[in-house]
Amino acid sequence: MAKITLSKLRHSYLPNPKSSSDYALKEIDLDWQDGGAYALLGPSGCGKSTLLNIISGLLTPSEGQILFDGKDVTKLPPDQRNIAQVFQFPVIYDTMTVYDNLAFPLRNRGRDEATVERRVMAIAEMLEVTDMLNVRAANLSPDNKQKISMGRGLVREDVNVVMFDEPLTVIDPHLKWKLRSKLKELHQRVRATMIYVTHDQTEALTFADQVVVMELGQVVQIGTPVELFERPAHTFVGHFIGSPGMNILPCTLQAGVVQFGTHTVTLEGPIQGAADGKTEIGIRPEFVALADTGLPATVTKVSDVGRHVIVECQSQGHKINAVVEGTAPEVGADVHLDLKREQTRLYVDGWLATEPGERT
Ligand SMILES: Nc1ncnc2c1ncn2[C@@H]1O[C@H](COP(=O)(O)OP(=O)(O)OP(=O)(O)O)[C@@H](O)[C@H]1O
């Protein structure tokens, strides 16, 4: 397995890119550590496939380098990069048995039959498919086919990285969580460098130790699931991650006083920089509470989602969500909202501009 470095990587599909918007991938610099579990998360069109294709060698970047353990592989073709890929749709041979499918990547590289058997049996046991080894792949259910496809990606011990490209797309919703947790468990057992590409936050947050969030061709934040939840570096991350996402409210800033409409808001801590630009408050619904005093609001919708209730309110002409435990007010009720100070952040032109701590 290898450490993967992307250095000053940019890609445009245009022959003569001029402005930043001509690039499908804006400049990306990042290190993926050997043995890490990473997710590449972002909406459709943000550049995930472009980046994946650059790493696997299907696409040569317009600028920058890709290094595996410090060795420049930017110009190497896919077959010389030693990468395993698992795609959206299972890639298996229907006429072969499960055993032969799992053995294929090893036999293809001339491994002896004793090694083949040892690896196939180990992977089959991890995937809990040992009882299917003699079954022809054509007779498997779609989720078992995808399991075998994953097994083919994991069976070789000598790959630099295993990449999963939206691997649960064809899986029934009720089986998704099973395969998701299986994959996490597999990573813990094999400790291979793994990159999991998805637009689904649940898949990314369950699988990865570090999540790389992309929007419009750029990386907006790299962090643990907790970091992404607690301190979104950009309003996009706040909004994209969480259910519902972060409340993002326009505000004004004058002489250090932050106003949301007519209401004065206290931030988590000091503001960094000049704060010139579009200013917004960001607070997660989990940190908005119903209280006796605070921001006046009117309840417009109440959704019971099982563990808690999401109370949607209108205040100062904007929608604010609050996550409430226990009894929720009726639609139409006038309430007050308490915004937890330590979780109230300021964003300037989309980027986080407050630090934790007492304001000076
Ligand atoms: N072969 C291509 N030629 C021109 N533009 C392309 C090509 N492939 C992708 N793009 C553009 O590059 C941008 C990034 O696309 P990309 O497919 O990498 O995003 P993505 O996040 O993988 O989206 P999806 O999940 O829909 O595949 C998009 O604006 C897309 O239209």
Residues whose N, C-alpha, C, O or C-beta is under 5 A from the ligand:
A	BS01	LIG	Y13 A24 P43 S44 G45 C46 G47 K48 S49 T50
